[in-house]
């Protein structure tokens, strides 16, 4: 399994190969298409990300000492954004998640190219992953 740092570096490299932000948006949408399907039964109020303009669901399941996430959105852009986070956080221990500094977001310039509502949604998604990690951390 690739390290969190390696995955972030790959995302940064993929984005740096694309010059135009419209093409970068298209790439984000494409990433969402690769997200494994989420069971509709998991698309509940509890798994909904607060602060998102669109509906985004993130569901954690402990498998051994790692959290396996399911994620989905009803909007293409949000689904692509959550897919990037899913690549980084899926199948990690709570400690790995909590110790992750997400530097790819600033390095690819994502925050500055999102509307205020989408930026709030991004923060909500990140907070949800961290919240689940805190909840599942061994006491």
C-alpha positions in Angstrom: 0.0 0.0 0.0 1.3 3.5 -0.9 2.1 5.9 1.8 -0.1 8.9 2.4 2.8 11.2 1.4 3.2 9.2 -1.9 -0.5 9.6 -2.7 -0.4 13.3 -2.0 2.7 13.7 -4.2 1.0 11.8 -7.0 -2.0 14.1 -6.9 0.3 17.1 -6.9 2.2 15.8 -9.9 -1.0 14.9 -11.8 -2.4 18.5 -11.2 0.9 20.1 -12.2 0.8 18.4 -15.5 -2.5 20.2 -16.3 -2.2 23.9 -17.1 -5.8 25.2 -17.3 -8.1 25.2 -14.3 -11.1 24.2 -16.4 -9.1 21.0 -17.3 -8.3 20.6 -13.7 -12.0 20.7 -12.8 -12.6 18.1 -15.5 -9.9 15.9 -13.9 -11.4 16.2 -10.5 -14.8 15.1 -11.9 -13.0 12.2 -13.6 -11.5 11.1 -10.2 -15.1 11.0 -8.8 -16.0 8.4 -11.4 -13.3 6.1 -10.0 -14.8 6.1 -6.5 -16.2 2.7 -5.6 -20.0 2.7 -5.4 -21.5 3.4 -2.0 -24.4 1.4 -0.7 -27.5 3.6 -0.7 -28.4 2.3 2.7 -25.3 4.1 4.0 -26.5 7.5 2.6 -28.0 8.5 5.9 -28.2 11.8 7.8 -25.5 10.6 10.2 -23.1 10.1 7.3 -23.9 13.3 5.6 -21.1 16.0 5.6 -22.3 19.2 7.2 -21.6 22.5 5.4 -21.7 21.0 1.9 -23.7 22.8 -0.8 -24.4 19.3 -2.3 -25.0 16.1 -0.5 -21.7 14.2 0.4 -21.7 11.0 2.5 -18.8 9.5 4.2 -19.1 6.2 6.1 -16.4 4.5 8.2 -16.1 0.8 9.0 -13.3 -0.6 11.2 -11.6 -3.6 9.6 -8.9 -4.8 12.0 -7.0 -1.7 13.1 -7.9 0.3 9.9 -10.8 2.4 8.8 -12.3 1.5 5.4 -14.4 4.4 4.1 -17.3 4.5 1.7 -18.0 7.9 0.1 -20.3 9.4 -2.4 -21.9 12.7 -3.5 -24.8 13.8 -5.7 -22.6 16.4 -7.4 -19.8 15.6 -9.8 -17.3 18.1 -8.4 -17.9 17.2 -4.8 -17.6 13.5 -5.6 -14.2 14.2 -7.2 -13.0 16.1 -4.2 -14.2 13.4 -1.8 -12.5 10.8 -4.1 -9.1 12.5 -3.6 -9.6 12.5 0.2 -10.8 8.9 0.1 -7.6 7.9 -1.8 -5.5 9.4 1.0 -7.6 8.3 4.1 -9.1 5.0 3.1 -7.7 1.8 4.7 -5.6 3.7 7.3 -5.4 3.5 11.0 -7.0 6.3 13.0 -3.5 7.5 14.1 -2.3 7.7 10.5 -5.3 9.8 9.6 -5.0 12.1 12.6 -1.3 12.6 11.9 -1.8 13.5 8.2 -1.1 17.0 7.1 -3.0 17.6 3.9 -0.6 19.7 2.0 -1.7 18.7 -1.5 -4.7 21.0 -1.2 -2.6 24.2 -1.1 0.1 22.8 -3.4 -2.4 22.2 -6.2 -4.2 25.5 -5.5 -7.5 23.8 -4.9 -8.7 26.1 -2.1 -8.2 29.3 -4.1 -10.1 27.8 -7.1 -13.2 26.7 -5.2 -16.3 28.9 -4.5 -16.8 29.8 -0.9 -19.5 27.1 -0.6 -17.3 24.4 -2.1 -14.4 25.5 0.1 -16.7 25.1 3.1 -17.7 21.7 1.8 -14.1 20.6 1.4 -13.4 21.6 5.1 -16.5 19.7 6.1 -15.3 16.6 4.3 -11.8 16.8 5.9 -13.4 17.4 9.3 -15.6 14.3 8.9 -12.7 12.0 8.1 -10.8 13.3 11.1 -13.9 13.1 13.3 -14.3 9.4 12.4 -10.6 8.8 13.1 -11.0 10.3 16.5 -14.1 8.3 17.2 -12.5 5.0 16.2 -9.1 5.6 17.9 -8.4 3.1 20.5 -8.9 4.6 23.9 
